[in-house]
Amino acid sequence: MSPMPTRVRFYLGTGSGRAELAKTIMDDLVARGFVNAHDWTQDLLPKDATIEERRRAADGCMEGMRRCDVLILALPIGRGGAFVEQGVALGSGKPVIVVSLDASLVYESPMVFLFTSGVERFTGPRAWQDAYEWLETFRSRISSDHEQDSRTTWG
């Protein structure tokens, strides 16, 4: 009997103005067997949100970032909160994948951190298909690592 695949937890970052698309992508990833570490689309705030409401929303996102195994950035991202999420992921040693149907948003961007170690980029018409393939490979690698760890004996 083969072991169950590891449940890879993802966090999807994109512009809050793209919440409907983000929800569609999150639902698709969950249908593919991935786990959403935090659904920030449930915490969208009005412009007049209180400091406490903003703190709760930010804390929820930070907790999701702590729990995720991989960050997915779907460009365009809006005002830049997703780059904060990218910094948290990279600072925690987690991989980041950047996905954009428009390659110029990546390769003509002044954002140098799109090109740092630990960031994979997928652009053009196959961007999401390629990103899903990368995620499947990542899940297989993690599953293999977990299986190997479980066979290790100490003593």
C-alpha positions in Angstrom: 0.0 0.0 0.0 1.5 3.3 -1.0 1.5 6.2 1.5 -0.9 9.1 1.2 0.6 12.1 -0.5 1.7 14.9 1.7 -0.9 17.6 2.1 1.1 20.7 0.9 -0.2 23.9 2.3 -0.2 27.0 0.1 -0.8 30.7 0.6 -1.9 32.6 -2.4 -0.9 36.3 -2.6 -2.4 38.7 -5.2 -4.1 42.1 -5.2 -7.2 42.4 -3.0 -9.0 43.8 -6.1 -8.6 40.3 -7.6 -10.3 38.5 -4.7 -12.8 36.7 -7.0 -10.0 35.3 -9.2 -8.0 34.4 -6.1 -10.9 32.4 -4.7 -11.2 30.5 -8.0 -7.5 29.7 -7.9 -7.6 28.7 -4.3 -10.6 26.4 -4.9 -8.8 24.8 -7.9 -5.7 24.1 -5.8 -7.9 22.6 -3.0 -9.6 20.4 -5.6 -6.2 19.2 -6.6 -5.4 18.1 -3.1 -3.5 21.1 -1.7 -4.5 22.8 1.5 -5.2 26.5 1.7 -3.2 27.8 4.7 -5.4 31.0 4.8 -8.3 32.3 2.8 -7.8 36.0 3.0 -10.7 36.6 0.7 -12.9 36.0 3.7 -11.3 39.0 5.5 -11.5 41.8 2.9 -11.9 45.1 4.7 -13.7 48.3 3.9 -11.6 51.5 3.4 -12.8 52.7 6.8 -11.8 49.5 8.7 -10.7 50.1 12.3 -7.2 49.5 13.5 -8.3 46.4 15.3 -10.0 45.0 12.1 -6.8 45.6 10.2 -4.7 44.0 12.9 -6.9 40.9 12.9 -6.7 40.6 9.1 -3.0 41.1 9.1 -2.5 38.5 11.9 -4.6 36.0 9.9 -2.4 36.5 6.9 0.7 36.1 9.0 -0.6 32.9 10.6 -1.3 31.6 7.1 2.2 32.5 6.0 3.6 30.6 9.0 1.6 27.5 8.2 2.2 27.4 4.5 4.7 25.3 2.7 4.8 27.4 -0.4 3.8 30.9 -1.4 2.1 31.5 -4.8 2.1 35.1 -6.0 -0.4 35.7 -8.8 0.6 38.9 -10.6 -0.5 41.7 -10.8 -0.6 42.2 -7.1 -1.9 45.7 -6.5 -0.3 48.0 -3.9 2.4 45.6 -2.7 1.2 43.6 0.3 2.0 40.4 -1.6 5.7 41.5 -1.6 5.6 41.6 2.2 4.2 38.0 2.0 7.1 37.1 -0.3 9.6 38.5 2.2 8.0 36.5 5.0 8.1 33.3 2.9 11.7 33.8 1.7 12.8 34.8 5.2 11.3 31.5 6.5 13.1 29.5 3.8 9.8 28.7 1.9 9.7 28.5 -1.9 7.9 31.2 -3.8 6.3 30.8 -7.2 5.3 33.8 -9.2 2.6 33.3 -11.8 1.7 35.8 -14.5 0.0 35.5 -17.9 1.8 38.7 -18.8 5.5 38.1 -18.9 6.3 41.8 -18.9 4.9 42.0 -15.3 7.8 39.8 -14.3 10.7 40.4 -16.7 10.2 44.2 -17.0 9.5 44.7 -13.3 11.9 46.8 -11.2 11.2 44.3 -8.3 14.6 42.5 -8.0 13.2 40.1 -5.4 11.3 38.3 -8.2 14.7 37.0 -9.2 16.2 36.0 -5.9 17.1 32.4 -5.0 14.0 30.5 -3.9 11.7 32.1 -6.5 10.3 30.2 -9.5 8.7 32.2 -12.3 5.9 31.0 -14.6 4.7 33.4 -17.3 2.7 33.4 -20.5 -0.3 31.3 -21.7 0.9 28.1 -19.9 1.8 29.9 -16.7 -0.8 28.2 -14.5 -0.4 24.8 -16.1 3.4 25.0 -15.5 2.9 26.3 -11.9 0.6 23.3 -11.2 3.2 20.9 -12.6 5.8 22.5 -10.3 3.5 22.2 -7.3 2.9 18.5 -8.1 6.7 17.9 -8.3 7.1 19.9 -5.0 4.5 17.7 -3.3 6.2 14.5 -4.6 9.5 15.7 -3.3 8.1 16.5 0.1 6.2 13.1 0.2 9.4 11.3 -0.6 11.3 13.2 2.1 8.6 12.4 4.6 8.6 8.7 3.6 12.4 8.6 3.9 12.3 10.3 7.3 9.7 7.8 8.6 12.0 4.9 7.7 14.9 6.4 9.6 15.6 4.7 12.8 17.5 6.3 15.7 19.6 4.4 18.1 
